[in-house]
Amino acid sequence: MRAAMAAVAAMAGMTGTIGCAHNRASEIGQGAEQLASTPDALIQMRRGGCPPGVCPVYSVSIFLDGTVAYDGQANVAVIGHRTAKLSAERLNELLSQIEAMDFLDSAEQCCVCPDATERAHLVILDYRPGAAPKTVLHDDACGLAPPTMSAIERSIDDAAGVERWTTPLVASKQ
């Protein structure tokens, strides 16, 4: 637990040295590194760090019992906290996908591009299966990232149902 918190703190401290993690959004408090870590979550994803007013800034945490905790901060339909529940089957699918991509063997900064500071969209992904917690920084705009990284992020969003909180409601035309 202490190691996971130290890793996240170290990642947040390094954002000034890795170009894609530090941009205008980070400076005004809309960066993924600004979102609070939830150390008791099994899976946590924090999105943000793109140009201000453009990308959704939120975190979603998934706990071992299937509880989903969402925290919307900016550029989302729902600001604040919401909760939901995943089925055991859906949680197991996510865990299998994480294991299949060898997430624990990923480099902590596997997926960042130092030259993409203005278009960066930082995602911090934490996985804490027990004694071997892992945090990975991923710049969604970086073409060097393996496709499995974006795929697992989409799966987490889909499983947690964050679209209901991040997508603005649009009145239908009749």
Rosetta blueprint (number, residue, H / E / L):
1 M L
2 R H
3 A H
4 A H
5 M H
6 A H
7 A H
8 V H
9 A H
10 A H
11 M H
12 A H
13 G H
14 M H
15 T L
16 G L
17 T L
18 I L
19 G H
20 C H
21 A H
22 H L
23 N L
24 R H
25 A H
26 S H
27 E H
28 I L
29 G L
30 Q L
31 G L
32 A H
33 E H
34 Q H
35 L L
36 A L
37 S L
38 T L
39 P L
40 D L
41 A L
42 L L
43 I E
44 Q E
45 M E
46 R E
47 R E
48 G E
49 G L
50 C L
51 P L
52 P L
53 G L
54 V L
55 C L
56 P L
57 V E
58 Y E
59 S E
60 V E
61 S E
62 I E
63 F L
64 L L
65 D L
66 G L
67 T E
68 V E
69 A E
70 Y E
71 D E
72 G E
73 Q E
74 A E
75 N L
76 V L
77 A L
78 V L
79 I L
80 G E
81 H E
82 R E
83 T E
84 A E
85 K E
86 L L
87 S L
88 A H
89 E H
90 R H
91 L H
92 N H
93 E H
94 L H
95 L H
96 S H
97 Q H
98 I H
99 E H
100 A H
101 M L
102 D L
103 F H
104 L H
105 D H
106 S L
107 A L
108 E L
109 Q L
110 C L
111 C E
112 V L
113 C L
114 P L
115 D L
116 A L
117 T L
118 E L
119 R L
120 A L
121 H L
122 L E
123 V E
124 I E
125 L E
126 D E
127 Y E
128 R L
129 P L
130 G L
131 A L
132 A L
133 P L
134 K E
135 T E
136 V E
137 L E
138 H E
139 D E
140 D L
141 A L
142 C L
143 G L
144 L L
145 A L
146 P L
147 P H
148 T H
149 M H
150 S H
151 A H
152 I H
153 E H
154 R H
155 S H
156 I H
157 D H
158 D H
159 A H
160 A H
161 G L
162 V L
163 E H
164 R H
165 W H
166 T H
167 T L
168 P L
169 L L
170 V L
171 A L
172 S L
173 K L
174 Q L
